[in-house]
Amino acid sequence: MTRAPSPPPELNGFTYLRPLGTGGFADVFLYEQQLPKREVAVKVLLADRLSAGAAEEFTNEANVMALLSTHPAIVTIYQAGVAADGRPYLVMEYCPKPNLQIRTRKEPFSAAEALRVGVQVSGAVETAHRAGVLHRDIKPANILVTAYNRPALTDFGIASTTGASGAADEAEGMSIPWSPPESFAETPTTGVRTDVYALGATVFTLLSGRSPFERKGERNTSVDLIERIERMAVPSLERADVPASLQATLARAMAKRPEDRYPSAVAFARALQKVQIELSHSVTPIDIVDDHPAHEDEQDDDDGLTRVREIRSINPDTHSATRPSATTERKRPSAPAPAGPRFEHPAAAEALDETQRRAPGVAASGDPDEATLLRRPTVVAPAPSAASARLPAAAPGAVEPAPDLAHERTRRGMPWWGWVAAALGVAAVVMGIVFAGSFAGTLSPTPQATASSDPDPKDPIAGVVPPVTDVVGTRDGDEVVFTWKNPAPEDGDVYLWYEMSLDGPDKTQTTEETSAAVKSGPSDRTCIEVLIKRADGRSSPEPTRGCVN
């Protein structure tokens, strides 16, 4: 039974509005900040938790979130303090939409949205790992949704450093349904691949509507779940829009042995990107914030899908952040990074192997599916000779004149017969230029005619399902009728649509018609989002929204 929230504290510069949620460690309230004026979420430690250990844990959460909250998929923290009644509090970004656990209980996510969220949150987790922090409680309920419909990871209350020793309290506070088998061992352990498991379990939950080892109509106590987590294979999702490659990706992320999982969160994110490419979806970039930019001698090897930014390092422990991958884009520093001890990311070398594609015949990692990045060729320009360095540069498109061989030979004491050879050489060059110009003139009409015959570029990505267009609503009393157009209809097309509200999307409905009716009050703003679903399970990468005031 859910308990009543604790009394909200009086905070200078903030006006209390209403409670947002309760937990075993703290309560969360909605306040209005006076300057700047905005709604904020305030997390307040419970009065009966005011022990030294709990206060230290709360302070640790504030410091960790301050370190990481510049990431677009991590909840932003604005300030922290102690209220007049002695309770510590955090002032955070207010995310008005339901968290992902609430959404999945209503209806599972589409494959497109689950992949997008999985890539974005994996980037946030990779950022935490590079800063030396393990989250240790990744689950749908800890992923909020911002006003701009972006996921935002929160609740770093039990986070630890990546250099933790694996003591018996390592599993304390972790949520059983999304925890790996090593969390329930006689001596629990955690690490980077523990968070990778939780990421895979979270994406599985988004697709299935329940935690991976939860069974409908059966007993799902903690003991039952732990036994299944330790012994059962990852269940099949059995969805037409979930390809075998995505099922295999989740199975590897949730492997029983940590060494069989993806070595890092970014490796898991890239595996999800490969599924997006396979399904012809838009590929979601991986955002990573790293406080160790590349040295000048490191070669940039970015594929355009991993964006790495630099942050100021606030080290929560004695360990420094992990080294960035050599395959991602970095902000170049004005001076080399200072020398000193740095924490080595676990399996960093393995992650590097698994994110590079090498030329044929060169051995890569043991798993060919991990070769997701193509190394760019290095263009080596020939070094200019001393003679060419003395010559002025020719104007663009100009024909460079032949060198004055006679003058050069005479200056060096050239004999009389050299004049004859020089004259013949100059004549040959002139004749060659004239002949080449005439020959090029005879060929030029052909490519011009070819280019003009096909002026429109072709779509390089075959099979992409286009979004619907012209979503228009017409109000009739308490009902709004929306219509839309399918720009490229095919046999078997259906339309998935749902009403949007301040609480997020309503239940998804299916129709074969290009119209839908929604009940609405005469003064309400009514919005829906629509996408196309093909007979083979493919769907539009993003829905199209239409609104009526």
ZILINGI-V586597 format. One record per backbone hydrogen bond with DSSP energy under -1.0 kcal/mol. NH is the residue of the N-H (numbers start at 1). CO is the residue of the C=O. E is the energy in kcal/mol with one decimal. If there is no record, write none. Layout:
[[NH CO E] [NH CO E]]
This chain:
[[14 11 -1.9] [15 32 -2.3] [17 30 -2.8] [18 30 -1.4] [20 28 -3.0] [21 28 -1.8] [27 44 -2.4] [28 21 -2.7] [29 42 -2.5] [30 18 -3.7] [31 40 -2.6] [32 15 -2.7] [33 38 -3.2] [34 13 -2.6] [38 33 -1.3] [40 31 -2.7] [41 92 -2.2] [42 29 -2.9] [43 90 -2.3] [44 27 -3.3] [45 88 -2.3] [46 25 -1.7] [49 46 -1.5] [50 47 -1.3] [51 49 -2.6] [55 51 -2.5] [56 52 -2.1] [57 53 -2.2] [58 54 -2.5] [59 55 -2.4] [60 56 -2.4] [61 57 -2.1] [62 58 -1.9] [63 59 -2.3] [64 60 -2.7] [65 61 -2.6] [66 62 -2.0] [67 63 -1.9] [68 64 -1.9] [69 65 -2.2] [71 68 -2.2] [74 71 -1.6] [75 153 -2.5] [78 91 -3.2] [79 91 -1.3] [81 89 -2.1] [83 87 -2.9] [86 83 -1.9] [89 81 -2.8] [90 43 -2.2] [91 79 -3.2] [92 41 -3.5] [93 76 -3.0] [97 145 -1.3] [100 143 -2.1] [103 99 -1.9] [104 100 -2.4] [105 101 -1.5] [107 103 -2.1] [109 206 -3.5] [114 110 -2.5] [115 111 -2.3] [116 112 -2.0] [117 113 -2.7] [118 114 -2.3] [119 115 -2.3] [120 116 -2.3] [121 117 -2.7] [122 118 -1.9] [123 119 -1.8] [124 120 -1.4] [125 121 -2.4] [126 122 -2.7] [127 123 -2.0] [128 124 -2.0] [129 125 -2.5] [130 126 -2.5] [131 127 -1.2] [132 129 -1.8] [133 128 -3.0] [134 160 -4.1] [142 139 -1.4] [143 140 -1.7] [144 152 -2.6] [146 150 -2.7] [149 146 -1.9] [152 144 -2.4] [153 73 -3.1] [154 142 -2.4] [159 156 -1.4] [160 134 -1.7] [162 132 -1.3] [164 161 -1.8] [170 167 -1.9] [172 169 -1.4] [174 171 -1.7] [178 175 -1.1] [179 176 -1.9] [183 180 -1.6] [184 181 -2.0] [189 182 -1.2] [195 191 -1.3] [196 192 -1.5] [197 193 -1.9] [198 194 -1.9] [199 195 -2.2] [200 196 -2.3] [201 197 -2.7] [202 198 -2.1] [203 199 -2.4] [204 200 -2.3] [205 201 -2.0] [206 202 -2.1] [207 203 -1.6] [208 204 -2.1] [209 205 -2.8] [214 211 -1.7] [218 215 -1.4] [225 221 -2.6] [226 222 -2.5] [227 223 -2.1] [228 224 -2.0] [229 225 -2.7] [230 226 -2.1] [231 227 -1.5] [232 228 -2.4] [242 239 -1.4] [247 243 -1.7] [248 244 -2.5] [249 245 -2.0] [250 246 -2.4] [251 247 -2.2] [252 248 -2.2] [253 249 -2.2] [254 250 -1.8] [255 252 -1.5] [260 257 -1.8] [261 258 -1.5] [268 264 -1.5] [269 265 -2.3] [270 266 -2.2] [271 267 -1.6] [272 268 -1.8] [273 269 -2.0] [274 270 -1.8] [275 271 -1.3] [276 272 -2.0] [277 273 -2.3] [278 274 -2.3] [279 275 -2.2] [280 277 -1.3] [281 276 -2.9] [286 305 -3.6] [288 307 -3.6] [290 309 -4.2] [298 295 -1.8] [307 286 -3.4] [309 288 -2.5] [322 130 -1.3] [348 345 -1.7] [351 347 -2.6] [352 348 -2.2] [353 349 -2.2] [354 350 -1.8] [355 352 -1.3] [357 373 -2.1] [362 359 -1.9] [370 367 -1.6] [371 368 -1.4] [372 370 -1.7] [389 385 -1.8] [398 395 -2.1] [405 403 -1.8] [408 404 -1.9] [409 405 -2.6] [410 406 -2.6] [411 407 -2.4] [413 410 -1.9] [414 409 -1.8] [418 415 -1.2] [419 416 -1.1] [421 417 -1.7] [422 418 -2.8] [423 419 -2.5] [424 420 -2.4] [425 421 -2.2] [426 422 -2.6] [427 423 -2.4] [428 424 -2.2] [429 425 -2.2] [430 426 -2.4] [431 427 -2.6] [432 428 -2.3] [433 429 -2.3] [434 430 -2.4] [435 431 -2.7] [436 432 -2.6] [437 433 -2.4] [438 434 -2.2] [439 435 -2.6] [440 436 -2.6] [441 437 -1.9] [442 438 -1.3] [444 440 -1.7] [446 443 -1.0] [448 444 -1.4] [449 445 -2.3] [450 446 -2.2] [451 447 -2.5] [452 448 -2.0] [453 449 -1.2] [469 485 -2.3] [472 483 -2.6] [474 481 -2.1] [476 479 -3.5] [479 476 -1.1] [480 518 -3.0] [481 474 -2.6] [482 516 -3.2] [483 472 -2.8] [484 514 -1.8] [485 469 -2.7] [493 490 -1.8] [494 533 -2.3] [495 511 -2.9] [496 531 -2.3] [497 509 -2.7] [498 529 -1.6] [500 527 -2.5] [501 504 -1.4] [504 501 -1.8] [506 499 -3.0] [509 497 -3.3] [511 495 -2.0] [516 482 -2.1] [518 480 -2.8] [520 478 -3.3] [524 521 -1.3] [526 548 -2.9] [528 546 -2.3] [529 498 -2.2] [530 544 -2.4] [531 496 -2.1] [533 494 -2.7] [534 538 -3.5] [537 534 -1.6] [540 532 -2.0] [544 530 -2.9] [546 528 -2.3] [548 526 -2.7]]
